[in-house]
Amino acid sequence: MSVKKMTVLSLYTAVALILFVVESVIPMPVPLPFVKLGLANIITLIVLVCYSPKDAFLVLMLRIF
C-alpha cells in the first residue's frame, strides 16, 4: 500500500469518526435506542466506490475499533 493511499484512507477514517461523534450529538425525533442515521456509513460507501472492497472493510474496521 502506498503512502498516499494510506494517508487518504486514514483521512476517510477520521472523517467517519467525526461524523459518528456529530451524529451522537444530534437529537433523534424517535426515542428508540436502535434508530440511528448512520452518517459514518456514507464514508464507507464512498471508499467502496472509489477504492476496493478490501479498503472499505479496512476503513470500517478502523472506525468500529
mmCIF file of the C-alpha atoms, coordinates in Angstrom:
data_MODEL
# 
_entry.id   MODEL 
# 
loop_
_atom_site.group_PDB 
_atom_site.id 
_atom_site.type_symbol 
_atom_site.label_atom_id 
_atom_site.label_alt_id 
_atom_site.label_comp_id 
_atom_site.label_asym_id 
_atom_site.label_entity_id 
_atom_site.label_seq_id 
_atom_site.pdbx_PDB_ins_code 
_atom_site.Cartn_x 
_atom_site.Cartn_y 
_atom_site.Cartn_z 
_atom_site.occupancy 
_atom_site.B_iso_or_equiv 
_atom_site.pdbx_formal_charge 
_atom_site.auth_seq_id 
_atom_site.auth_comp_id 
_atom_site.auth_asym_id 
_atom_site.auth_atom_id 
_atom_site.pdbx_PDB_model_num 
ATOM 1  C CA . MET A 1 1  ? 0.000   0.000  0.000  1.00 0.00 ? 1  MET A CA 1 
ATOM 2  C CA . SER A 1 2  ? 1.428   3.360  -0.962 1.00 0.00 ? 2  SER A CA 1 
ATOM 3  C CA . VAL A 1 3  ? 1.868   6.187  1.499  1.00 0.00 ? 3  VAL A CA 1 
ATOM 4  C CA . LYS A 1 4  ? -0.577  8.395  -0.417 1.00 0.00 ? 4  LYS A CA 1 
ATOM 5  C CA . LYS A 1 5  ? -3.312  5.734  -0.352 1.00 0.00 ? 5  LYS A CA 1 
ATOM 6  C CA . MET A 1 6  ? -2.712  5.062  3.346  1.00 0.00 ? 6  MET A CA 1 
ATOM 7  C CA . THR A 1 7  ? -2.959  8.778  4.098  1.00 0.00 ? 7  THR A CA 1 
ATOM 8  C CA . VAL A 1 8  ? -6.193  9.183  2.144  1.00 0.00 ? 8  VAL A CA 1 
ATOM 9  C CA . LEU A 1 9  ? -7.752  6.153  3.841  1.00 0.00 ? 9  LEU A CA 1 
ATOM 10 C CA . SER A 1 10 ? -6.736  7.472  7.258  1.00 0.00 ? 10 SER A CA 1 
ATOM 11 C CA . LEU A 1 11 ? -8.377  10.807 6.427  1.00 0.00 ? 11 LEU A CA 1 
ATOM 12 C CA . TYR A 1 12 ? -11.543 8.978  5.393  1.00 0.00 ? 12 TYR A CA 1 
ATOM 13 C CA . THR A 1 13 ? -11.440 7.119  8.709  1.00 0.00 ? 13 THR A CA 1 
ATOM 14 C CA . ALA A 1 14 ? -11.022 10.380 10.619 1.00 0.00 ? 14 ALA A CA 1 
ATOM 15 C CA . VAL A 1 15 ? -13.975 11.951 8.792  1.00 0.00 ? 15 VAL A CA 1 
ATOM 16 C CA . ALA A 1 16 ? -16.095 8.884  9.554  1.00 0.00 ? 16 ALA A CA 1 
ATOM 17 C CA . LEU A 1 17 ? -15.219 9.171  13.240 1.00 0.00 ? 17 LEU A CA 1 
ATOM 18 C CA . ILE A 1 18 ? -16.095 12.869 13.239 1.00 0.00 ? 18 ILE A CA 1 
ATOM 19 C CA . LEU A 1 19 ? -19.455 12.103 11.623 1.00 0.00 ? 19 LEU A CA 1 
ATOM 20 C CA . PHE A 1 20 ? -20.078 9.433  14.251 1.00 0.00 ? 20 PHE A CA 1 
ATOM 21 C CA . VAL A 1 21 ? -19.486 11.964 17.039 1.00 0.00 ? 21 VAL A CA 1 
ATOM 22 C CA . VAL A 1 22 ? -21.662 14.579 15.334 1.00 0.00 ? 22 VAL A CA 1 
ATOM 23 C CA . GLU A 1 23 ? -24.411 12.004 14.900 1.00 0.00 ? 23 GLU A CA 1 
ATOM 24 C CA . SER A 1 24 ? -24.357 11.171 18.599 1.00 0.00 ? 24 SER A CA 1 
ATOM 25 C CA . VAL A 1 25 ? -24.968 14.857 19.440 1.00 0.00 ? 25 VAL A CA 1 
ATOM 26 C CA . ILE A 1 26 ? -27.972 15.230 17.113 1.00 0.00 ? 26 ILE A CA 1 
ATOM 27 C CA . PRO A 1 27 ? -31.219 14.501 18.988 1.00 0.00 ? 27 PRO A CA 1 
ATOM 28 C CA . MET A 1 28 ? -33.324 11.833 17.319 1.00 0.00 ? 28 MET A CA 1 
ATOM 29 C CA . PRO A 1 29 ? -37.051 12.501 16.738 1.00 0.00 ? 29 PRO A CA 1 
ATOM 30 C CA . VAL A 1 30 ? -37.838 8.865  17.583 1.00 0.00 ? 30 VAL A CA 1 
ATOM 31 C CA . PRO A 1 31 ? -36.601 7.927  21.077 1.00 0.00 ? 31 PRO A CA 1 
ATOM 32 C CA . LEU A 1 32 ? -35.722 4.336  20.198 1.00 0.00 ? 32 LEU A CA 1 
ATOM 33 C CA . PRO A 1 33 ? -32.204 3.109  21.007 1.00 0.00 ? 33 PRO A CA 1 
ATOM 34 C CA . PHE A 1 34 ? -31.712 1.173  17.759 1.00 0.00 ? 34 PHE A CA 1 
ATOM 35 C CA . VAL A 1 35 ? -32.668 4.014  15.380 1.00 0.00 ? 35 VAL A CA 1 
ATOM 36 C CA . LYS A 1 36 ? -29.669 5.965  14.079 1.00 0.00 ? 36 LYS A CA 1 
ATOM 37 C CA . LEU A 1 37 ? -28.934 7.960  10.942 1.00 0.00 ? 37 LEU A CA 1 
ATOM 38 C CA . GLY A 1 38 ? -25.715 6.133  10.098 1.00 0.00 ? 38 GLY A CA 1 
ATOM 39 C CA . LEU A 1 39 ? -23.818 9.112  8.734  1.00 0.00 ? 39 LEU A CA 1 
ATOM 40 C CA . ALA A 1 40 ? -20.436 7.408  9.183  1.00 0.00 ? 40 ALA A CA 1 
ATOM 41 C CA . ASN A 1 41 ? -21.534 4.651  6.812  1.00 0.00 ? 41 ASN A CA 1 
ATOM 42 C CA . ILE A 1 42 ? -21.602 7.200  3.989  1.00 0.00 ? 42 ILE A CA 1 
ATOM 43 C CA . ILE A 1 43 ? -17.814 7.405  4.168  1.00 0.00 ? 43 ILE A CA 1 
ATOM 44 C CA . THR A 1 44 ? -17.541 3.617  3.975  1.00 0.00 ? 44 THR A CA 1 
ATOM 45 C CA . LEU A 1 45 ? -19.699 3.651  0.847  1.00 0.00 ? 45 LEU A CA 1 
ATOM 46 C CA . ILE A 1 46 ? -17.564 6.399  -0.708 1.00 0.00 ? 46 ILE A CA 1 
ATOM 47 C CA . VAL A 1 47 ? -14.421 4.354  -0.080 1.00 0.00 ? 47 VAL A CA 1 
ATOM 48 C CA . LEU A 1 48 ? -16.163 1.294  -1.514 1.00 0.00 ? 48 LEU A CA 1 
ATOM 49 C CA . VAL A 1 49 ? -16.907 3.163  -4.746 1.00 0.00 ? 49 VAL A CA 1 
ATOM 50 C CA . CYS A 1 50 ? -13.544 4.948  -5.072 1.00 0.00 ? 50 CYS A CA 1 
ATOM 51 C CA . TYR A 1 51 ? -11.280 2.135  -3.857 1.00 0.00 ? 51 TYR A CA 1 
ATOM 52 C CA . SER A 1 52 ? -11.574 -1.611 -3.369 1.00 0.00 ? 52 SER A CA 1 
ATOM 53 C CA . PRO A 1 53 ? -13.868 -3.567 -1.045 1.00 0.00 ? 53 PRO A CA 1 
ATOM 54 C CA . LYS A 1 54 ? -10.755 -4.528 0.947  1.00 0.00 ? 54 LYS A CA 1 
ATOM 55 C CA . ASP A 1 55 ? -10.010 -0.840 1.601  1.00 0.00 ? 55 ASP A CA 1 
ATOM 56 C CA . ALA A 1 56 ? -13.628 -0.155 2.547  1.00 0.00 ? 56 ALA A CA 1 
ATOM 57 C CA . PHE A 1 57 ? -13.516 -3.053 5.005  1.00 0.00 ? 57 PHE A CA 1 
ATOM 58 C CA . LEU A 1 58 ? -10.298 -1.639 6.464  1.00 0.00 ? 58 LEU A CA 1 
ATOM 59 C CA . VAL A 1 59 ? -11.876 1.796  6.995  1.00 0.00 ? 59 VAL A CA 1 
ATOM 60 C CA . LEU A 1 60 ? -14.962 0.173  8.513  1.00 0.00 ? 60 LEU A CA 1 
ATOM 61 C CA . MET A 1 61 ? -12.934 -1.927 10.951 1.00 0.00 ? 61 MET A CA 1 
ATOM 62 C CA . LEU A 1 62 ? -10.771 1.023  11.986 1.00 0.00 ? 62 LEU A CA 1 
ATOM 63 C CA . ARG A 1 63 ? -13.877 3.127  12.572 1.00 0.00 ? 63 ARG A CA 1 
ATOM 64 C CA . ILE A 1 64 ? -15.513 0.431  14.681 1.00 0.00 ? 64 ILE A CA 1 
ATOM 65 C CA . PHE A 1 65 ? -12.350 -0.323 16.657 1.00 0.00 ? 65 PHE A CA 1 
# 
